[in-house]
Amino acid sequence: MSREGRASGKLAAMTIGDVMAKSAKQESLAAIPGALVLVGAGKMGGAMLDGWLARKLPPKKIIVLEPQPSKAIKALAKRGVRINPRGDVGDVAALVIAVKPQTAPDALPLLAALIDAKTVVVSIMAGRTIGFLEKHLPNAAVVRAMPNTPAAIGRGITVAVGNRRVTSKARKLAHGLLAATGSVEWVDDEALMDAVTAVSGSGPAYVFLLAEAMAQAGTAAGLPAALAEKLARETVAGSGELLHRSTEPAGTLRQNVTSPGGTTAAALEVLMGNDGVGPLMTEAVAAATKRGKDLAG
């Protein structure tokens, strides 16, 4: 069998079942010392909430502040989650801000009364800096984080950075909350967050664009549109899973599919040319990074 005809690459020993079992055994949030307040329960906030509940965070410790809660969020009230409660909410261990960045100037001043010296504030708002958060929430331990949309299925990756008030204990709590939707990486330099946003925050859109382009190219090559779309979707999804489970670098996996002088090599000669994917991706990430800096002011 030719190298093009086989899906090769050295796979990690873990099966999908092993991965799921490992995820279930991740550190429990049951012992969180106080309430967890989620501000904004849209797609990303809702995904985080699902992850916390899966990690055994007691529903009665969760407070959701959301002006337009979905039916799914409202249903959590039956399990003990407090939705838009009035009055004193008690000690708040963590405040997670998941509102749209443009609403932050109006929302943040209202949150100052909920936090004290022991509260860790975790923001997943794109483009809103630690300085911006400190301006509205002075003396707070602040963690700025950038997740991405695969968090909705527990396969996201989040990069986080804390201010100088974040203790090791606060960082551990923030890490546990963010890890409920996937992997977490920490950086010490907040200036890296614009590039992080450009690579992983915006990155899923690039992958989806690849699937779109492959489907369109398949149709142009004569395939029925429905078949071209299915082939593109399954190829991108399957290759992503192979990359996830493999111990090999992406470049090695690419080489494993490429026979000298074969069909894949012909395609890669175009894609890896002077005007190919590499230069275009570098330009795209640079544009997204610059836009992130512009939005942050």
Backbone as numpy.savetxt, mean C-alpha at the origin, in Angstrom:
# Nx Ny Nz CAx CAy CAz Cx Cy Cz
12.27 -29.14 -23.88 11.41 -27.95 -23.88 12.30 -26.71 -23.88
11.95 -25.69 -24.69 12.76 -24.48 -24.76 12.60 -23.65 -23.50
13.53 -22.72 -23.31 13.45 -21.85 -22.13 12.20 -20.98 -22.19
11.79 -20.63 -23.44 10.57 -19.83 -23.58 9.34 -20.62 -23.19
9.41 -21.93 -23.30 8.22 -22.73 -23.11 7.99 -23.17 -21.69
8.85 -22.74 -20.78 8.64 -23.17 -19.40 8.65 -21.98 -18.45
7.86 -22.07 -17.42 7.84 -21.05 -16.37 8.86 -21.46 -15.35
10.06 -20.89 -15.46 11.14 -21.32 -14.58 11.44 -20.26 -13.56
12.52 -20.50 -12.79 12.89 -19.62 -11.70 12.82 -20.40 -10.41
13.74 -20.10 -9.56 13.82 -20.83 -8.29 12.77 -20.31 -7.33
11.83 -21.14 -6.94 10.75 -20.73 -6.06 11.14 -20.95 -4.61
10.63 -20.06 -3.79 10.79 -20.26 -2.36 10.00 -21.50 -1.96
10.40 -22.11 -0.85 9.78 -23.37 -0.44 8.34 -23.20 0.01
7.94 -21.96 0.37 6.61 -21.74 0.91 5.54 -21.90 -0.17
4.46 -22.59 0.14 3.31 -22.68 -0.74 2.37 -21.53 -0.42
1.33 -21.37 -1.24 0.34 -20.32 -0.96 -0.30 -20.56 0.40
-0.56 -21.83 0.72 -1.13 -22.14 2.03 -0.22 -21.72 3.16
1.09 -21.91 2.95 2.06 -21.50 3.97 2.03 -20.00 4.17
1.93 -19.27 3.04 1.89 -17.81 3.13 0.67 -17.35 3.92
-0.47 -17.97 3.64 -1.69 -17.61 4.35 -1.57 -17.94 5.84
-0.97 -19.06 6.15 -0.80 -19.45 7.54 0.12 -18.47 8.26
1.18 -18.07 7.57 2.11 -17.12 8.16 1.41 -15.80 8.43
0.57 -15.35 7.48 -0.16 -14.11 7.66 -1.07 -14.17 8.87
-1.72 -15.31 9.07 -2.63 -15.46 10.20 -1.90 -15.43 11.53
-0.60 -15.81 11.51 0.17 -15.86 12.74 0.90 -14.56 13.05
0.68 -13.52 12.22 1.35 -12.25 12.48 0.90 -11.68 13.82
1.71 -10.78 14.34 1.50 -10.26 15.68 0.09 -9.73 15.88
-0.55 -10.16 16.93 -1.91 -9.75 17.24 -1.94 -8.30 17.72
-3.04 -7.64 17.44 -3.24 -6.26 17.92 -4.18 -6.24 19.13
-4.44 -7.41 19.68 -5.42 -7.51 20.76 -5.04 -6.69 21.98
-3.74 -6.51 22.20 -3.29 -5.85 23.43 -3.03 -4.35 23.25
-3.56 -3.76 22.21 -3.35 -2.33 22.00 -3.82 -1.55 23.22
-2.97 -0.63 23.75 -3.28 0.03 25.02 -4.15 1.28 24.85
-5.41 1.08 24.57 -6.31 2.21 24.39 -7.10 2.08 23.11
-7.79 3.15 22.75 -8.63 3.13 21.56 -7.80 3.41 20.30
-8.29 2.91 19.19 -7.73 3.21 17.88 -8.78 4.01 17.12
-8.42 5.22 16.73 -9.35 6.08 16.00 -8.93 6.12 14.54
-9.84 5.72 13.66 -9.63 5.79 12.22 -10.42 6.96 11.67
-9.71 7.92 11.08 -10.35 9.10 10.52 -10.37 8.95 9.00
-11.53 8.63 8.45 -11.66 8.37 7.03 -11.69 6.88 6.77
-12.83 6.38 6.28 -12.98 4.94 6.06 -13.37 4.67 4.62
-12.59 5.26 3.70 -12.78 4.97 2.29 -12.13 3.64 1.93
-11.64 3.51 0.69 -11.08 2.23 0.26 -9.85 1.85 1.07
-8.91 2.78 1.23 -7.69 2.44 1.95 -7.95 2.31 3.44
-8.69 3.26 4.00 -9.02 3.18 5.42 -9.81 1.92 5.73
-10.75 1.58 4.85 -11.53 0.37 5.04 -10.69 -0.88 4.96
-9.71 -0.89 4.06 -8.81 -2.05 3.94 -7.99 -2.22 5.21
-7.52 -1.11 5.76 -6.76 -1.18 7.00 -7.63 -1.69 8.14
-8.86 -1.22 8.18 -9.79 -1.64 9.23 -10.03 -3.15 9.16
-10.21 -3.67 7.96 -10.39 -5.12 7.80 -9.16 -5.87 8.30
-7.99 -5.34 8.00 -6.75 -5.98 8.45 -6.62 -5.98 9.95
-7.00 -4.88 10.58 -6.91 -4.80 12.05 -7.83 -5.82 12.71
-9.04 -5.93 12.19 -9.99 -6.89 12.76 -9.48 -8.31 12.56
-8.85 -8.57 11.41 -8.29 -9.89 11.17 -7.15 -10.20 12.13
-6.49 -9.16 12.61 -5.39 -9.34 13.57 -5.88 -9.27 15.01
-7.14 -9.49 15.19 -7.74 -9.64 16.52 -7.80 -8.34 17.32
-7.79 -7.19 16.65 -8.01 -5.95 17.37 -9.47 -5.94 17.83
-9.72 -5.83 19.13 -11.10 -5.87 19.62 -11.95 -4.76 18.99
-13.07 -5.11 18.37 -13.92 -4.09 17.73 -14.30 -2.94 18.66
-14.46 -3.23 19.95 -14.87 -2.19 20.88 -13.80 -1.13 21.09
-12.56 -1.45 20.68 -11.47 -0.49 20.81 -11.35 0.41 19.57
-12.17 0.14 18.56 -12.07 0.87 17.30 -13.14 1.95 17.22
-12.70 3.15 16.86 -13.60 4.27 16.64 -13.38 4.75 15.20
-14.46 4.85 14.45 -14.39 5.30 13.06 -15.07 6.65 12.94
-14.33 7.63 12.44 -14.88 8.95 12.16 -14.99 9.10 10.65
-16.19 9.00 10.14 -16.43 9.02 8.70 -17.80 9.64 8.43
-17.83 10.81 7.76 -19.11 11.49 7.55 -20.10 10.71 6.70
-19.59 9.86 5.80 -20.47 9.09 4.93 -20.06 7.61 4.97
-20.30 6.95 6.10 -19.88 5.54 6.21 -20.65 4.64 5.24
-19.95 3.70 4.65 -20.59 2.74 3.74 -21.44 1.74 4.55
-22.21 0.95 3.83 -23.02 -0.07 4.50 -22.13 -1.06 5.25
-20.99 -1.39 4.64 -20.08 -2.33 5.28 -19.52 -1.77 6.58
-19.21 -0.48 6.59 -18.71 0.16 7.81 -19.81 0.22 8.86
-21.00 0.61 8.45 -22.13 0.69 9.39 -22.42 -0.66 10.03
-22.24 -1.72 9.24 -22.52 -3.06 9.75 -21.58 -3.46 10.88
-20.40 -2.85 10.91 -19.43 -3.18 11.95 -19.89 -2.71 13.33
-20.86 -1.82 13.37 -21.39 -1.35 14.65 -21.97 -2.52 15.45
-22.52 -3.51 14.75 -23.09 -4.67 15.43 -22.02 -5.50 16.14
-20.76 -5.34 15.67 -19.66 -6.08 16.29 -19.00 -5.28 17.40
-19.44 -4.03 17.56 -18.90 -3.22 18.64 -18.08 -2.02 18.20
-17.81 -1.89 16.90 -17.07 -0.73 16.42 -17.93 0.53 16.61
-17.30 1.56 17.14 -18.04 2.81 17.38 -17.90 3.72 16.15
-19.03 4.05 15.57 -19.07 4.88 14.36 -19.52 6.29 14.74
-18.67 7.26 14.52 -18.98 8.67 14.80 -19.59 8.88 16.19
-18.93 8.41 17.23 -19.48 8.56 18.58 -19.43 10.02 19.04
-20.31 10.34 19.95 -20.32 11.67 20.54 -19.78 11.58 21.96
-19.17 12.66 22.41 -18.65 12.69 23.76 -17.24 12.15 23.86
-16.81 11.88 25.09 -15.44 11.43 25.37 -15.21 10.03 24.81
-14.09 9.85 24.10 -13.77 8.55 23.53 -12.73 7.80 24.36
-12.27 8.42 25.44 -11.28 7.77 26.29 -9.86 7.95 25.77
-8.94 7.18 26.33 -7.54 7.27 25.91 -7.37 6.72 24.51
-6.68 7.47 23.66 -6.46 7.07 22.27 -5.01 6.64 22.10
-4.80 5.37 21.81 -3.45 4.84 21.62 -2.90 5.24 20.26
-3.77 5.23 19.25 -3.34 5.56 17.90 -4.45 6.27 17.15
-4.06 7.25 16.36 -4.98 8.00 15.52 -4.49 7.84 14.09
-5.27 7.17 13.25 -4.87 6.92 11.87 -5.68 7.82 10.95
-4.98 8.67 10.21 -5.63 9.65 9.35 -5.60 9.16 7.91
-6.79 8.87 7.37 -6.91 8.32 6.03 -7.87 9.13 5.18
-7.92 10.45 5.43 -8.80 11.32 4.65 -8.07 11.79 3.40
-8.81 12.37 2.46 -8.19 12.93 1.26 -7.34 14.13 1.66
-6.17 14.27 1.07 -5.23 15.33 1.47 -5.83 16.73 1.44
-6.71 16.99 0.48 -7.27 18.33 0.37 -8.22 18.69 1.49
-8.71 17.67 2.22 -9.62 17.95 3.34 -8.87 18.10 4.66
-7.58 17.84 4.64 -6.79 17.83 5.88 -6.80 19.14 6.66
-6.67 20.31 6.00 -6.65 21.55 6.79 -7.91 21.76 7.63
-9.03 21.26 7.17 -10.27 21.39 7.94 -10.42 20.28 8.98
-9.90 19.09 8.66 -10.10 17.95 9.54 -9.15 17.93 10.72
-7.89 18.28 10.50 -6.88 18.10 11.54 -7.12 18.91 12.82
-7.52 20.19 12.74 -7.74 20.93 13.98 -8.76 20.28 14.92
-9.71 19.56 14.34 -10.73 18.91 15.15 -10.21 17.67 15.86
-9.05 17.17 15.42 -8.51 15.94 15.98 -7.56 16.18 17.14
-7.11 17.41 17.29 -6.11 17.72 18.32 -6.58 17.34 19.72
-7.88 17.47 19.96 -8.41 17.17 21.29 -8.40 15.68 21.61
-8.21 14.83 20.60 -8.26 13.39 20.82 -6.92 12.80 21.26
-5.85 13.54 21.08 -4.52 12.96 21.32 -3.87 13.52 22.58
-2.95 12.73 23.11 -2.13 13.18 24.23 -0.69 12.72 23.98
0.14 12.82 24.98 1.56 12.50 24.80 1.80 11.03 24.46
0.85 10.16 24.76 1.02 8.72 24.50 0.45 8.28 23.16
-0.23 9.17 22.47 -0.88 8.82 21.21 0.10 8.88 20.04
0.09 7.87 19.19 0.86 7.93 17.95 -0.10 8.25 16.80
0.26 9.25 16.01 -0.55 9.68 14.88 0.06 9.09 13.62
-0.73 8.34 12.87 -0.27 7.72 11.63 -1.08 8.31 10.48
-0.39 8.96 9.55 -1.06 9.56 8.40 -0.71 8.80 7.13
-1.73 8.46 6.34 -1.49 7.85 5.04 -1.91 8.80 3.92
-1.98 10.09 4.23 -2.36 11.09 3.24 -1.18 11.36 2.30
-1.41 11.22 1.03 -0.36 11.46 0.05 0.03 12.94 0.03
1.33 13.20 0.06 1.83 14.57 -0.10 1.81 15.42 1.15
1.18 14.97 2.20 1.12 15.78 3.43 2.32 15.43 4.31
3.17 16.41 4.53 4.44 16.18 5.22 4.28 16.10 6.73
5.35 15.64 7.38 5.37 15.62 8.84 5.24 17.04 9.37
5.90 18.00 8.72 5.80 19.39 9.15 4.38 19.90 9.10
3.65 19.54 8.06 2.24 19.93 7.95 1.44 19.35 9.10
1.67 18.09 9.40 0.93 17.43 10.47 1.28 18.02 11.83
2.57 18.32 12.04 3.00 18.90 13.32 2.41 20.30 13.52
2.21 21.01 12.44 1.63 22.36 12.53 0.23 22.31 13.12
-0.53 21.29 12.73 -1.91 21.18 13.19 -2.04 20.32 14.46
-1.06 19.44 14.67 -1.08 18.56 15.84 0.25 18.70 16.58
0.47 19.85 17.20 1.76 20.10 17.86 2.05 19.11 18.98
3.34 18.79 19.11 3.82 17.88 20.16 3.38 16.44 19.99
2.86 16.11 18.81 2.40 14.73 18.58 3.52 13.87 18.04
3.47 12.59 18.37 4.34 11.59 17.75 3.71 11.24 16.41
4.36 11.60 15.31 3.76 11.51 13.98 4.52 10.53 13.10
3.78 9.65 12.45 4.32 8.74 11.45 3.62 9.05 10.12
4.43 9.37 9.12 3.90 9.56 7.77 4.13 8.27 7.00
3.07 7.76 6.37 3.18 6.48 5.68 2.57 6.56 4.29
3.11 5.77 3.38 2.58 5.66 2.03 2.31 4.20 1.70
1.04 3.78 1.75 0.67 2.43 1.34 0.38 2.41 -0.16
-0.04 1.26 -0.67 -0.53 1.23 -2.05 -1.77 0.34 -2.14
-2.44 0.36 -3.28 -3.76 -0.25 -3.37 -3.81 -1.77 -3.18
-2.74 -2.54 -3.45 -2.84 -3.97 -3.12 -3.07 -4.25 -1.64
-3.02 -3.20 -0.82 -3.39 -3.35 0.59 -4.80 -3.90 0.73
-5.63 -3.65 -0.28 -7.02 -4.10 -0.22 -7.13 -5.62 -0.16
-6.09 -6.33 -0.61 -6.10 -7.80 -0.54 -4.98 -8.31 0.36
-4.45 -7.43 1.21 -3.40 -7.83 2.14 -2.05 -8.02 1.50
-1.85 -7.50 0.28 -0.60 -7.68 -0.44 0.06 -6.34 -0.77
-0.26 -5.31 0.01 0.34 -4.02 -0.23 1.74 -3.91 0.35
2.37 -2.79 0.07 3.62 -2.46 0.75 3.53 -0.99 1.16
3.94 -0.72 2.39 3.89 0.62 2.96 5.29 1.04 3.37
5.62 2.29 3.09 6.88 2.86 3.57 6.53 3.95 4.58
7.23 3.97 5.72 6.89 4.89 6.80 8.12 5.62 7.30
7.89 6.82 7.83 8.95 7.63 8.45 8.32 8.35 9.64
9.03 8.41 10.74 8.49 9.05 11.94 9.23 10.32 12.29
8.58 11.18 13.08 9.28 12.36 13.58 10.07 12.00 14.84
10.76 12.97 15.39 11.66 12.68 16.52 10.92 12.30 17.79
9.62 12.51 17.84 8.84 12.16 19.03 8.36 10.70 19.02
8.60 10.01 17.92 8.16 8.61 17.83 9.15 7.72 18.57
8.72 7.17 19.68 9.56 6.26 20.47 9.56 4.88 19.84
10.40 4.01 20.34 10.44 2.64 19.83 9.10 1.94 20.06
8.46 2.25 21.18 7.16 1.66 21.49 6.10 2.15 20.51
6.12 3.46 20.21 5.16 4.03 19.27 5.39 3.48 17.87
6.66 3.33 17.50 6.98 2.79 16.18 6.50 1.36 16.05
6.66 0.57 17.11 6.19 -0.81 17.08 4.68 -0.87 16.87
3.95 0.01 17.54 2.50 0.05 17.38 2.13 0.46 15.96
2.78 1.51 15.46 2.50 1.97 14.10 2.82 0.87 13.08
3.92 0.18 13.30 4.31 -0.91 12.39 3.24 -1.99 12.36
2.74 -2.36 13.55 1.72 -3.38 13.61 0.44 -2.99 12.89
0.07 -1.72 13.01 -1.14 -1.24 12.33 -0.95 -1.24 10.81
0.20 -0.80 10.36 0.45 -0.72 8.92 0.65 -2.11 8.31
1.24 -3.03 9.08 1.53 -4.37 8.58 0.27 -5.21 8.39
-0.86 -4.71 8.87 -2.11 -5.46 8.71 -2.53 -5.56 7.26
-1.93 -4.75 6.37 -2.30 -4.81 4.95 -1.14 -5.20 4.05
-0.04 -5.68 4.63 1.08 -6.11 3.81 2.42 -5.78 4.45
3.45 -5.69 3.62 4.80 -5.43 4.10 4.97 -3.97 4.51
5.94 -3.73 5.40 6.24 -2.37 5.85 7.75 -2.16 5.83
8.16 -1.04 5.27 9.56 -0.63 5.29 9.63 0.76 5.94
10.73 1.02 6.65 10.93 2.31 7.31 12.13 3.02 6.70
12.03 4.33 6.58 13.16 5.16 6.15 13.38 6.23 7.21
14.59 6.76 7.24 14.91 7.82 8.20 14.78 9.21 7.60
14.82 9.29 6.27 14.80 10.57 5.57 13.45 10.79 4.90
12.68 11.76 5.38 11.37 12.01 4.81 11.45 12.44 3.35
12.58 13.00 2.94 12.73 13.46 1.55 12.57 12.31 0.56
12.74 11.07 1.02 12.60 9.92 0.14 11.14 9.59 -0.18
10.21 10.17 0.57 8.82 9.76 0.44 8.21 10.13 -0.91
8.70 11.17 -1.56 8.15 11.51 -2.88 8.54 10.45 -3.90
9.77 9.95 -3.82 10.20 8.87 -4.71 9.48 7.57 -4.37
9.25 7.33 -3.07 8.49 6.15 -2.65 7.10 6.19 -3.27
6.46 7.35 -3.19 5.12 7.50 -3.76 5.15 7.23 -5.25
6.19 7.72 -5.93 6.30 7.55 -7.37 6.50 6.10 -7.77
7.20 5.31 -6.94 7.49 3.91 -7.28 6.38 2.98 -6.81
6.12 2.95 -5.52 5.15 1.97 -5.00 3.75 2.53 -4.84
3.63 3.80 -4.47 2.30 4.38 -4.31 1.56 4.46 -5.63
2.23 4.95 -6.66 1.64 5.05 -8.00 1.86 3.79 -8.82
2.80 2.95 -8.39 3.22 1.80 -9.17 2.12 0.87 -9.65
1.09 0.57 -8.84 0.04 -0.32 -9.35 -0.59 0.18 -10.65
-0.69 1.50 -10.82 -1.24 2.04 -12.06 -0.36 1.69 -13.25
0.95 1.66 -13.04 1.86 1.31 -14.13 1.64 -0.14 -14.55
1.45 -1.00 -13.56 1.24 -2.42 -13.85 -0.08 -2.62 -14.59
-1.12 -1.91 -14.15 -2.42 -2.03 -14.81 -2.34 -1.49 -16.25
-1.55 -0.44 -16.44 -1.35 0.09 -17.79 -0.66 -0.96 -18.67
0.29 -1.69 -18.10 0.96 -2.75 -18.84 -0.05 -3.78 -19.31
-0.97 -4.17 -18.43 -2.00 -5.15 -18.80 -2.89 -4.60 -19.91
-3.26 -3.31 -19.80 -4.06 -2.68 -20.86 -3.33 -2.71 -22.19
-2.06 -2.31 -22.17 -1.28 -2.22 -23.40 -1.09 -3.59 -24.03
-0.85 -4.61 -23.21 -0.69 -5.96 -23.73 -1.98 -6.44 -24.40
-3.12 -6.15 -23.79 -4.40 -6.55 -24.36 -4.64 -5.85 -25.70
-4.34 -4.56 -25.73 -4.52 -3.81 -26.98 -3.59 -4.33 -28.08
-2.36 -4.65 -27.69 -1.40 -5.19 -28.66 -1.85 -6.56 -29.17
-2.42 -7.37 -28.28 -2.92 -8.68 -28.69 -4.05 -8.55 -29.69
-4.94 -7.60 -29.44 -6.04 -7.35 -30.37 -5.50 -6.90 -31.72
-4.51 -6.00 -31.68 -3.91 -5.52 -32.92 -3.23 -6.65 -33.69
-2.76 -7.68 -32.97 -2.10 -8.82 -33.61 -3.10 -9.84 -34.14
-4.41 -9.60 -33.93 -5.43 -10.47 -34.49 -6.23 -11.28 -33.51
-5.92 -11.19 -32.20 -6.68 -11.95 -31.21 -8.04 -11.32 -30.97
-9.05 -12.14 -30.67 -10.33 -11.57 -30.22 -10.09 -10.74 -28.96
-10.80 -9.62 -28.84 -10.56 -8.68 -27.74 -10.68 -9.35 -26.37
-11.71 -10.18 -26.19 -11.92 -10.82 -24.89 -10.77 -11.76 -24.54
-10.30 -12.51 -25.54 -9.19 -13.42 -25.28 -7.91 -12.64 -25.00
-7.67 -11.58 -25.76 -6.47 -10.76 -25.54 -6.46 -10.18 -24.14
-7.63 -9.72 -23.67 -7.70 -9.15 -22.32 -7.44 -10.21 -21.26
-8.01 -11.40 -21.45 -7.81 -12.46 -20.46 -6.35 -12.90 -20.43
-5.75 -13.04 -21.60 -4.34 -13.45 -21.65 -3.45 -12.42 -20.96
-3.71 -11.15 -21.22 -2.91 -10.09 -20.61 -3.09 -10.06 -19.09
-4.34 -10.13 -18.66 -4.63 -10.08 -17.22 -3.99 -11.25 -16.48
-4.18 -12.45 -16.99 -3.66 -13.63 -16.31 -2.13 -13.67 -16.36
-1.55 -13.18 -17.45 -0.09 -13.17 -17.56 0.53 -12.21 -16.56
-0.04 -11.01 -16.45 0.48 -10.03 -15.49 0.29 -10.52 -14.06
-0.90 -11.04 -13.76 -1.17 -11.51 -12.40 -0.29 -12.71 -12.05
-0.17 -13.67 -12.97 0.64 -14.85 -12.70 2.11 -14.53 -12.58
2.60 -13.64 -13.43 4.01 -13.25 -13.36 4.31 -12.52 -12.07
3.35 -11.70 -11.62 3.53 -11.02 -10.34 3.62 -11.99 -9.18
2.79 -13.03 -9.22 2.83 -14.04 -8.16 4.13 -14.83 -8.23
4.59 -15.13 -9.44 5.86 -15.83 -9.59 7.00 -15.00 -9.02
7.00 -13.71 -9.32 8.02 -12.82 -8.78 7.95 -12.76 -7.26
6.73 -12.73 -6.73 6.53 -12.66 -5.28 7.08 -13.90 -4.58
6.89 -15.06 -5.19 7.27 -16.31 -4.55 8.69 -16.76 -4.87
9.34 -16.08 -5.78 10.66 -16.51 -6.22 11.76 -15.86 -5.40
12.88 -16.55 -5.31 14.06 -15.98 -4.65 14.98 -15.30 -5.66
14.65 -15.37 -6.94 15.49 -14.82 -7.99 15.16 -13.36 -8.26
16.14 -12.57 -8.70 15.87 -11.18 -9.12 14.96 -11.17 -10.35
14.28 -10.05 -10.55 13.38 -9.92 -11.70 14.14 -10.13 -13.01
15.37 -9.62 -13.07 16.16 -9.76 -14.30 16.42 -11.22 -14.63
16.67 -12.04 -13.62 16.92 -13.46 -13.86 15.66 -14.16 -14.34
14.53 -13.82 -13.74 13.26 -14.41 -14.20 12.99 -14.03 -15.64
13.29 -12.80 -16.00 13.12 -12.37 -17.40 14.02 -13.20 -18.32
15.26 -13.37 -17.94 16.20 -14.13 -18.76 15.76 -15.59 -18.90
15.14 -16.12 -17.85 14.71 -17.52 -17.88 13.62 -17.78 -18.91
12.91 -16.74 -19.32 11.84 -16.88 -20.31 12.34 -16.59 -21.72
13.58 -16.16 -21.83 14.09 -15.64 -23.11 15.11 -16.57 -23.75
14.73 -17.15 -24.88 15.67 -17.95 -25.67 16.36 -17.05 -26.70
17.66 -17.20 -26.88 18.38 -16.39 -27.88 17.76 -16.55 -29.27
17.45 -15.44 -29.90 16.88 -15.46 -31.24 15.42 -15.86 -31.30
14.76 -16.01 -30.15 13.36 -16.43 -30.12 12.38 -15.26 -30.14
11.12 -15.61 -29.94 10.06 -14.60 -30.00 10.17 -13.58 -28.87
10.47 -14.07 -27.65 10.60 -13.15 -26.51 11.77 -12.20 -26.73
12.86 -12.73 -27.24 14.03 -11.88 -27.51 13.69 -10.79 -28.51
12.89 -11.12 -29.52 12.50 -10.13 -30.52 11.68 -9.00 -29.88
10.79 -9.38 -29.00 9.97 -8.37 -28.32 10.81 -7.52 -27.38
11.71 -8.16 -26.63 12.53 -7.42 -25.66 13.51 -6.48 -26.35
13.90 -6.81 -27.57 14.78 -5.90 -28.31 14.10 -4.55 -28.51
12.79 -4.58 -28.69 12.01 -3.34 -28.82 11.82 -2.69 -27.45
11.37 -3.49 -26.47 11.04 -2.95 -25.15 12.26 -2.44 -24.39
13.43 -2.99 -24.68 14.64 -2.59 -23.98 15.53 -1.68 -24.83
14.97 -1.11 -25.88 15.72 -0.20 -26.74 15.94 1.15 -26.09
16.58 2.05 -26.83 16.91 3.38 -26.30 15.68 4.16 -25.88
14.56 3.91 -26.54 13.31 4.59 -26.21 12.32 3.62 -25.56
12.84 2.57 -24.97 11.99 1.53 -24.43 11.51 1.76 -23.01
11.16 0.67 -22.36 10.53 0.72 -21.04 11.44 1.36 -19.99
12.73 1.03 -20.00 13.64 1.55 -18.98 13.68 3.07 -18.95
14.02 3.73 -20.06 14.04 5.20 -20.07 12.67 5.82 -19.80
11.61 5.20 -20.33 10.27 5.73 -20.09 9.88 5.64 -18.62
10.23 4.52 -17.98 9.90 4.36 -16.57 10.69 5.34 -15.71
11.96 5.55 -16.04 12.77 6.52 -15.31 12.16 7.92 -15.42
11.73 8.26 -16.63 11.11 9.58 -16.85 9.78 9.68 -16.11
9.01 8.61 -16.12 7.71 8.61 -15.45 7.85 8.76 -13.94
8.77 8.01 -13.35 8.98 8.09 -11.90 9.51 9.46 -11.51
10.38 10.03 -12.34 10.89 11.38 -12.07 9.76 12.40 -12.12
8.84 12.25 -13.07 7.70 13.17 -13.17 6.79 13.06 -11.96
6.54 11.83 -11.52 5.69 11.62 -10.34 6.36 12.16 -9.08
7.67 11.97 -8.98 8.41 12.48 -7.82 8.34 14.00 -7.77
8.53 14.65 -8.90 8.46 16.11 -8.97 7.07 16.60 -8.61
6.05 15.90 -9.10 4.67 16.30 -8.79 4.40 16.18 -7.30
4.95 15.15 -6.68 4.78 14.98 -5.23 5.41 16.15 -4.47
6.58 16.58 -4.89 7.23 17.72 -4.25 6.42 18.99 -4.45
5.87 19.16 -5.65 5.05 20.34 -5.93 3.82 20.39 -5.05
3.16 19.24 -4.90 1.93 19.19 -4.11 2.21 19.46 -2.63
3.40 19.05 -2.18 3.76 19.26 -0.78 4.12 20.72 -0.51
4.28 21.49 -1.58 4.64 22.91 -1.42 6.10 23.11 -1.14
